Amino acid sequence: MADVPAFHQYGAVELGRRLRAGECQAEEVAEHFIDRIRACPDPAVFLHATFDRARREAGASGERLRRGAPLGPLDGVPVVWKDVFDLAGTPTTAGSRLLADRGPPVADADVVHRAGLAGLVSLGKTNLTEFANSALGLNPHYGTPHNPRAADAPRVPGGSSSGAAVAVARGLAPLAVGTDTGGSIRTPAAFNGLAGFKASVGRYDMRGVFPLAPSLDSVGLLAGSVADCAALDAALCGDARLPVPQDPLCCHVPADILAWADPDVRENFESVLACLERHGIACRMLALPDFGLIEEGMRRHGGISLAEAYREHRNWVESPQGARLMDPFVRQRILKGRAMSAYDLLALQALRRDCAGRVWAAVRGGPLLMPTAPHVAPLLGQVEGSPAEFERLNRRTTCFSVMANMLDGCSVSIPSGRGQAGMPVGVSLGMPAGSERELLSWALRVESAIQYRVEEK
């Protein structure tokens, strides 16, 4: 019996290289991942499979590759999509029963179209928190994907891009595309031991993407490594440059907020700082009171995302169908936007603008470095059936990640080791909007240093 190819063990860049070298065929790669998806014991990961489309795209890719005419370095590499992206002929549910009966879109979202132009193969659409509105990843309608890294008991996958992260962590696809409004890429990346890249608002065209809060919504990428995220970003944006960070290398650490993390996360973070110093990357502790101002402002006024989500989805949440069919937590969270005043929203917008100006001026020349989440993935039983605990943990989970969104920045989460119960922990780098390729170059350096640290252990 021939050995079964282990395509799921390769990263996207390596898989693309093997495809171009003729070491494997796009058609067999697609079938390999289709078989893995069909055999997956967790039915909550995918909402819609697009296997017919994947086979068509893989066939076209195979023909190009055999002619020696690839569309790019990821031609023939599979990808999955959070179910907020329109794929022609496939329903877009945003994880909600309210949208389940809508007719399918007739055209791909712009970012899906761009992926096709780069030769990527779309395997399907993954589960998420309803309306992309939670950091923990629970979905009472279609089930909650279980975190595959948990060995003790079922744990949350992180959200809202829950299925996207679990799909990559389970080896069901080498790449996934989701969205990030306050941590919806980076949180599941950290909880599942993945690299997660949140682009700036506006880097990708959002046509055909179901909105939550348009001034904060951004596209995000999930993969096994920063290099794979960088390759996918280049394929989608046509920008392959990776500027080399100039010496002296220095990351900036907002010392004011490190106490927000659990002891195991702080211990991991301190170990990362020591590792970076050993590898020639200085870590400068900074007092940045703006983080506390943002936290206080959101506690006092609410959230920009609440106001914008209520504007976007008022007809749904106010309707009898919404009261009957929506996840009560998601519905009540969006309804909080109804109580916000014009003053609240304008105060938050001014705070965001002022804090962003001060923070990025203070850290010019290097990225912000902080834990991605203050704790490891919580136990599923801890939050299911306990609205108060769900609300508390949902708010706390994004205390670090939401800062990049409020500061109008781009950010990338990198696996940095293990915490409580052997669960993954991540650290995040952040830079101002428009610094994506510089950020990814920094992240490659930090990721490399962290990998040396793991090998040394």
DOMINU-433555 format. One record per residue (C-alpha): x, y, z. Coordinates in steps of 0.5 Angstrom, whole numbers, plus 500, padded with zeros to 3 digits. Example, Ala and Ser with C-alpha at 12.3 -4.5 7.8 and 13.67 -1.06 7.14 Angstrom:
BEGIN
525491516/527498514/
//
This chain:
BEGIN
500500500/503507498/504512503/499517504/502524502/502528508/500535505/497538511/504538515/507543510/506550511/503554505/510557502/513550502/506547499/507552494/514550492/513543492/507544487/511549482/517544483/512538480/513534487/505534487/499536483/494541485/489536484/491531489/493536494/486539494/483531494/487530500/484536504/477534502/478528505/481531511/475535512/470529511/474525516/474531521/470529527/468536529/462538525/462545527/468547524/465548517/458551515/459550507/464546503/465548496/469542494/466542487/469549486/475547489/476541484/475546478/480551481/485545483/484543476/486549473/491550477/494544475/494545468/498552469/503549473/504543468/505549463/510552468/506558468/504559475/500565477/504566483/508562489/501560492/498557486/494551488/495552495/488551499/485556503/478557507/474563508/470565515/463565513/462573512/466573505/461572499/463566495/459566489/453561489/454559496/450562502/453567507/450566514/455570518/454564523/446566524/440563523/437569521/441569514/441562513/435562508/438568504/439567497/447566495/451571492/452572485/459574486/465573490/467578495/473582492/478579497/476572494/476574487/484576488/485570492/483566485/487571481/493568485/491561484/489559491/483554491/477555496/475549500/469552504/467557509/468556516/464557522/464563527/460567532/454570530/455576526/462576528/461578535/464575540/472573543/470566545/468563539/461560541/455559536/449556539/446555532/451551528/455548534/462551537/468548534/473545540/480547541/484542538/490543543/486542549/488535552/484536559/477538557/473541551/476549551/473555547/477556540/477563540/473568536/470570532/474567527/473560531/472555525/478558521/483558526/481550528/481549521/488551520/490548527/487541525/490541518/484542514/487547510/494551510/491558510/484561512/482568511/477572517/476578520/478582526/474588529/477587536/481581536/477576532/483573528/489574533/485571539/483564536/491565533/493565540/488560543/490555537/498556537/497559530/500566527/494571526/495577522/490583522/491588517/489596517/482598516/482599508/488595506/483590503/477592499/471590504/466589498/462582499/464582506/459582512/460588516/460588524/463595525/466598519/471603522/474598525/473591521/479589517/481582514/485578517/490572516/491565519/496560518/502556521/507561521/508568519/512567513/505564510/501570513/506574509/506570503/498570503/498578504/503579498/498575494/492579496/495585495/500585490/506587495/511582496/516587499/519585506/523591508/529589513/528592520/534597521/539596527/538598533/532593533/528595539/521593541/516597545/513594551/507598554/509596562/502599564/498594562/502587563/499586570/492585566/495578564/494571568/501569572/502564566/502569561/506574564/511568565/511566558/512574556/518575560/521569558/520572551/523578552/529575555/530571549/529577544/534580548/539574547/538575540/539582539/532585539/532590545/525591549/524597552/519598557/515604556/509608560/503609556/498611559/493612553/492604554/489606561/485612558/482607552/480602557/477607561/473611555/470604553/468602560/465609561/462610554/461603551/464601544/465604537/463597535/457597539/454603536/456601529/454594530/447597532/447602526/448596521/444591524/438595527/433591523/435584525/436585533/429589533/425584529/421579532/425574528/431577532/428576538/427569537/433566533/439570535/444568540/441572546/448574548/450577541/443580540/444584547/451586546/449589539/442592543/447596548/449601542/442603542/443606549/449610547/449617545/452622540/456624545/459617547/461616540/464622539/468622545/470615543/472617536/476623539/480619544/481614539/484619534/488622540/491616543/493613536/497620535/501619542/502612542/505611535/509617536/512614542/514608539/517610532/522606530/519599532/513595534/509595540/510588543/505585548/501579550/496577545/491575550/491575558/489568559/489561555/483558552/478558557/474551559/468551554/464549561/466555564/462559559/457555557/450556560/453562565/452569562/455573567/462569566/461569559/460576559/466577564/471573560/469575553/470583555/477581558/479576553/480582548/483587553/490587549/488586542/483591542/488596543/491595536/484596533/482603537/489605535/488604528/494599527/496593524/498587528/500580528/500574533/506569534/505563538/510564544/510557548/505554553/501556559/496553564/494546562/499546556/495551552/498555547/500562549/501568544/505575543/503580539/507586535/503592533/505598528/501604525/496603519/500602513/506599516/504591514/510589510/514592515/510589521/511582518/518583517/519584524/514579526/519574522/525576526/521575533/518568530/525566529/528568536/522565539/523558535/530558537/528559545/523553544/529549541/533551546/528548551/
//
